[in-house]
């Protein structure tokens, strides 16, 4: 959705083009938005703050217009996370942001990236493209979160390529924006590669979140594990559509995906749609999906022990999200994720 192509390409039709069945673009007038550069800032933002030091030798961050490239050289181990923050400051603007992260053979690094608005009143379009390249035997943890204004559209195309014996740990947080669609593709291209993808969203009012994920196993002996959880209230809506693809010859694939949603109001709505495309015969591929309201038996149990209803409800919600937090070892990722979820719950629950 680059600005140069926008005047000549038609927008996808709601419930028409595959991949756009759930996000209505009829209210989007791209002509009302003027292309503008994103503002890059330090690692302080609404989602998290990180203590980061100077980049070590063998690591570079290059900014060229709306494109940022992070490169970690062969065998380099980065002890502290690299932090990127992109801010859209003005209403009526369309921001195109491209991020490319490359880890060469044997490198290890964490990159934390957040997309923010200058204020809660910014009415804009935020268009992002992310490319992750994890070289042979490299290890990347990529934490990406957006807390854009709830008057802003977001569109994203994110793709990861994981090499032989390499590992990717990808975290995606979707808290802000009014509406939009984000596609996340993970391709396990090298034998012995593995990927874990963890997603969380918490929506209220009339927000609409749409995630479209793919786990493609293109080589044998590869592993993927994807888990998304969402909490919805008000009249908000969310969609997760996931697909596991096993290419011919990708034997010994081990793939799992799940999406679970907790509805806190009668008008909130969520869709969880898993899919499988398997073209190899020696694989293990499983999925799970659930959309439910708070279990009244859990509330009864907590209230029978003297807890007020609101506190009991909050404990059930926190327990639901704790399953995501517990996917990570004790340390900064677990702490920041827990803190971000707590802050977002305070917003949607009106604390």
N, C-alpha and C positions, 0 to 999 in steps of 0.2 A: 504494500500500500504506500509506495513512495510518492512524494508530492508531484513528481514529473509525470507519473503514470495515472494519477488520480483523475485528471480531466477526461481521459479517453477510455478508462475501464469502468464497466458497470459494477456497482456494489453487488455482492452476493444476495440472492433472494431468500428471504426468510422461508424456511421449510422447503427450499428449492434445491440449491447446490449442496451436495454432500459435505458435511463438516460445518455447515451453517444452519442446521435444522432448528437450533434452539435460541439463536440470538437475532433479534429483530433489528435491522439497520434502517428501517424506514424513516426514523427521526434523525438520522445522521446526515447533515449537510456539510460535506467536506469543503465546499466553496466558502463557508463562513469562517474557516480557520486559515490563518496565515502561517506558512512554515517559519519556524524559529529554532535557534540552536538550544540545546539543553545546557544547563549550567552544572558543571562538575564541582562537587564540594568534597570536603574531608569526610571522615567516617562518623559524623554525628548526624542523627536523624530521628524520625518518629518511630522507627522500628527498633533500632538498636544503636548503641555506641560501642566502639571498639578501641582498645588501646593498641595502636600500630606504630611500629618503629620505622626506621629508614629501610629502604629496599636493600636486600643483600646483593652481593655480586652474583651475576648470572640471572637477575630478574629485571625486566623492563616493563614500564607502562607508557605506552605511546598514545597520545590523543591527537587525532587528525579530523577536525571538523566535528561531525556527529559520530565518529567511530573511535572506539577505545580498544587497544590491543594490549593484553597482558601476556608476556612470554616468560616462561620459566625454563632455563637452560637444562641441558642434559645432566642428570644426576644431582641437581640442586635441590636441597631440602629447605623450604621456607618455614621458619619456626613460628612467625606471627602471621595472622591473616592479612591479605591484601584487601583493602576496603575501598569501594567505589560507591559514590552517591550521585544520582542524577536528579535534578530539581527542575520542574516546570513552573515558572514563576508567574506567567501572565495568562489571562483568559483570552480566548479567541486565537490561540496558537496551536499549531500542529508540530509536535516534536518527533523526529525520527532519530532513534538512538540504536547504534549497533555496537555490540561488545563481542570481542573475539578473545578467547582464553586458550592458550596453547601450552601444554606441558610436554616437554621433550622426554626422551627415553629416561626412565628411572627417576624423574623429578617428583617432588611431593609438595603440595601447596593447598592452602585454603583461600578462596576468593569470596568475599561477601559483597553483594551489590543490592542497593535499594533504590527504588524509584518513588519520588515524593513530589507533592505540589507545594508551591510557596505558601498557600493558604487553603482553607476549606472552601473558598469561594471560586477557585480557579475552574473555569469551564473550558476544557481543551480536549485535544486528542493526543494520546501518547502511544506512539508506534515503536515497538522495540524488536530487535533481532539479536539473538544470542547464538554464538557458535562456540562449542566446547570441543577441544581436540586433546584427548588424553593418550599420550604416546605409550609405546611398549613399556610395561612394568611401572608405569607412572601411577600416582594416586592423587586424585583431585576431589576436594570437597567444595562444592559451589552452593552458596546460600543466597537465594534471590527472593526479595520481598518487595511488594508494592503497597503503599499506603497513600495512593493518590486521592485527590479531592473526589467526593462523591457526586460531583458534577462533571467528571471527566470520563471520556471513553478510553479504553485500553485495548490495544491489539498487539499480539506477540507471536513471533515464530522463533522457537528455541530448539536447537538441535545439538546433540552430543554424539561424538564418534569415539569409541573406547577401543584401544588397541590391545594387542596380545598381552595377556597376564596383567592388564591394567585394571584400575578400580576407580569408579565414580560414585560419589555420595552427593546427591542433588536434593536440596531442600527448596521448596517453593511455597511462599506465603502470599495469599491473596486477600487483603483486608479492605482496600480502598476501591475507588472508581465507581461510576454509575452503572455502566454496562461495558461489555467487550467480550473478546474471545482470545484465548491463549492456547497455542499448540506447542506441545512439548514432545520431542522425538529423541529417543535414546537408541543408538545403534551399536550393538556389541559386535564389532568388526573383527576382532582378533580372538583366536582360541584362548580359553582360560580367562577371558575378561568377565567382569562383574559390575553390576550397577544397582544402587539402591536409590529410589526416588520417594521422597516424603513430601506430601502436600497438605496444607491446612488453609481453611478459609472460614471467616466468621462474618456474616452479613446481617443487615437490618434494613428497615424502611423499604425502599423499592430497588435496592441493589440487585444486579444480575451478574453472576460469575459463571464463566463457561471455560472449562478445561478439556482439552482434547489431547490424550496422551498415547504414545506408541512405544512399545518395547520390541525392537527388532533384533532377533538373534540371527546373525549372519555367519556365525562360525560355531564349530562344535565346542562342547564343554564350557558353555557360558551360563551365567546366572543373573537373573534380574528379580528385584523385589520392590513392588510399588504399593504404597499405602497413602490414600487421601482420606481426610476427615473434615467434615464441615458442620458448623453450627449456624442455624438460620432462625431469624425472628422477623417480626413485622410482616410485610408482603414481599420479602426478598425471595429470589430464586437462584438456584445453582444447578449446574450440569457438569457431570464428569462422564466423559466417554473415553474408554480405554481399549486398547487393542494390543494383544500379544501376537507378534508375527515370528514364525519359525521358518527360516528359509530352507530350501533343499540342502541336505548335507549337514545341517546344524544339529547333529546328533548329540545326545546327552545334555540337551537344554533343560534348565531348571528355572521356571518362570512363575511368578505369582503376582497377582494384582488384586487390590481391594479398594472399595469406596464405601464409606459409612457416613451417614448424615443424621443429625439430630435436629428435629424441628421443634422450635420453642413456641410457635404460634400456629393457629389453625389456618392462616392464609399463606404461610411460608410453604415453598414447594422445592423439591429436589428430584433430579433424575440421576440415576447411576446405571451406566450401560457398559458392561464389560464385553469384550469380544476376543475371539481366538481365530488365527489363521495359521494352521500347522501343516507344513509340507515335509516333515521328517517323522520317522516312526519310532524313535527311541528317545522320548522326551517326557518331561513331567511339567504340565502347565495347569495351573488352577487359578480360580478367581472367586471373589465374594463381593456382594453388594447388598446394602441395607439402607432403608430410609425409615425412620421411626420417630415417635415422640418420646418424651421422658417416660420411663417405666413407672407407672403408679405404685407398683409394689416396692420399688426402690425408695420412692418418696415416703411411702407409709412406714417402711422400716426405719428410716432416719428420723421421721417425725415422732414415731413411737418411742424414740430415745431422747425426746425433749428438744429437738432442733426446730426452730421456726421454719415455715415453708420455704421462704426465700433462700435461707442458708442451705437448707436441704437440697433445693433445686440447683444452687450454685455448685455444691459438692458433686452432684451427679454429672453436671456439665464438665467440671474439671476432671472428673474421673474418666469421662469419655475421651477427652483430649489427651489425657496422660499417656494413653497408649502410643501416641505419636512421639511424645517427649522421651519415652522410655526406649525408643529405637536407638538412642544415642548414649554413648558412655558418659560418665560424669565428666563435666568440663564446660568450657565456654559455650559450645553449641547448645548443649542441653539447657544451660542457664539462660542464654539469650532467647531461645525458643520459648521456654516457659514464661519468661518475663513478657515477651511480645504477645503471647496468647492471653496472659492475664490482663494486660492493658487493653487489648481489643475486646475482651469480654466485658470489661468495665464500661466500654463505649456502647456496645450493643444492648447491654442489660440496664443501662442508665444508672450505673453506680455513681 
